[in-house]
Amino acid sequence: MPRWVRPEVYPLMAAMTFVTSMCVFQLTRNVFMNPDVRVNKVHRTTAVLENHDEGEKYAEHGLRKFLRTRPPEIMPTVNSFFSDTK
């Protein structure tokens, strides 16, 4: 790394790199997979697209289906440690 980058800046650079990569991922996902984004000229001519199946597939992706079956806890072991009476 150049001389002007101090070791104190590494956590900030890591956080900014992570956030930037998440933004790029979301924007790329929306451009290529969102049914409301029309890159093709044929689809741009229609005002309203009737593609409910494609919209359902976009909204109900694999991560959402996986998390729907999981309990709504971030750290279940810590929650059970402090909530269970012994």
Buried (B, 14 or more C-beta within 10 A) or exposed (E): EEEEEEEEEEEEEEEEEEEEEEEEEEEEEEEEEEBEEEEEEEEEEEEEEEEEEBBEEBEEEEEEEEEEEEEEEEEEEEEEEEEEEE
